[in-house]
Amino acid sequence: MAVKPTPRVQFRLRITAGADIAVGPGKVELLEAIANTGSITAAARQLGMSYRRAWLLVDTMNRCFKEPVVEAEAGGRRGGGTRLTPSGARAVRHYRRIETLAATAAAAEIKALKRLLRR
């Protein structure tokens, strides 16, 4: 008999600005990948998406936030790259903190709901 996977809880917070999704789980993951790689191209590759898709997501975020969340860096050994702005780093921290707070606040209800699942 196959082993059933352990239930996993995921919060999928999205904040919209007009018709655009300003921030959500995929965009935060992209921001974290850009912070880790220093490049939209490398971040896109790491996440299995096209450069164009990653660039469009960054462009949407930059238009939705008061200040850009990502900016290009000129120069350097490899001719530049991309980095999170202080606003971008704050957005990631706030988003991840919201996830933590939501999971903590809902822990008892999550536990009760998981008990209702087939094992």
N, C-alpha and C positions, 0 to 999 in steps of 0.2 A: 504494500500500500504506500502511495506517495505521501511524503510529509507535507502538510499544509503550511504555507508561509505564515509567519507571524504578522498579525495586522499592523499596519503602519499608519500613523496619523500625519496628515499634511494640512497646514493652513495655507490658503491661496489668496492672500490679500492683494487686491488690485485697487489702485487709486486712479481715477480718471480726471482728466482736465478737458472738458468739452467732449469731443468725440474720441480723443486720444487716451490710451492707457499711459498715464505718466510714469507709473512704477508698478511692478508686479514681480512675481517670483523669477521669471525668466530674465527680466531686465536687471534685477539685483544680482543674479548669477553672472550675467554678462559683465556688470560693473566689477564684481569680484575677480573675474577672469582677466579683465583689463588691468586691474591693480596688480595682479600676480605676474602677468606676462609683459606689461608695458606696451602692448600692441593690440589694436583691434583685430588685425589679421590673425595673430597667434591666439587671441581669446576666442575668435570665431572658430578656428580650427579645433581648439581644445573642447569647445561645446558642440562640435559637429554641425555648424551652420555656415552659410556662405558669408563672405566678407560683406557683400551688399546687404544682406539681412541684418548683420551686426551693425553696420554703419547706419542703416535706417532706424534701428532701435535707439542707437546713441543720439541720432539727430532728433528723434521724437522727444527723448528725455531732455535734451538740451533746450528744446523749444518750450517744453512744459514747465520747467523749473525756472525760478527767478534768476538764478545764476547757472551757467553751464555746469554739468556734472562730470564732463570729460573734456579734455583739451589736448591739442597736439603739442608735442615738445620738439623744438628744433635742435639740430646739432647732435652732438654726441658721437660715439664711435661708429654707430650704424646709421647715422643720418637722422636721428630723431626717433620719436615714438609717440605714445599716447599715455596720458596719466589721468587719474581721477583728480578732480579739483577738491578743495576742502569741502565744498557743498556736496559733491558726489560721495565722498567718504562719510559725511554725516548722514546722507540719505541711506546708505547701506547700513550704518550702525542703527539708525532709527528703525528701519525695516526689520532687521534681525532681532532687535529688542522687542518690537511688537509681537513677533512670532513667539518669543520666549514668554512674554507676559500672557499672551492668549493661551498658550499650552498650560501654563501654571494655573491660570484662573479657571480653566475648563477641565483640569485633571480629573476631578471626581466624576464629571459627566462623561468624559472620554472613557474612563475605566468602566462605568456602568454600561455604556453603549457597546464597548468591546466584549463585555460578558454576554451580550445578546447574539453575538456572531457564532456561526457554526465553527467548530474546531476540528 
